[in-house]
Amino acid sequence: MVTTPDHSHYQPTALAMAAGKHCYTQKPLVHTVGEARQLKLGVEKYKVATQMGNQGHSGEGNADNRPSHPFHTGAMLPPGTNSA
């Protein structure tokens, strides 16, 4: 586990990938399109699995999984659907 401020997630992720480590990185992962492209190349080159996320939405019991969430109550429609 590596802990860094929000503005510096790209470099530790790139270094871990180069070391052959799979990565789960908190958002913001990158600050430029160029950084995102470099990480994509790293995934292909080093054959590692990566994921970007938000710790608050990664486990059981988060707000989006509760039955009271608007999606589960019908107040929010699934992507690609409409109310007509």
Secondary structure, 3 states (H helix, E strand, C coil): CCCCCHHHCHHHHHHHHHCCCCEEEECCCCCCHHHHHHHHHHHHHHCCCEEEECHHHCCCCCHHHCCCCHHHHCCCCCCCCCCC
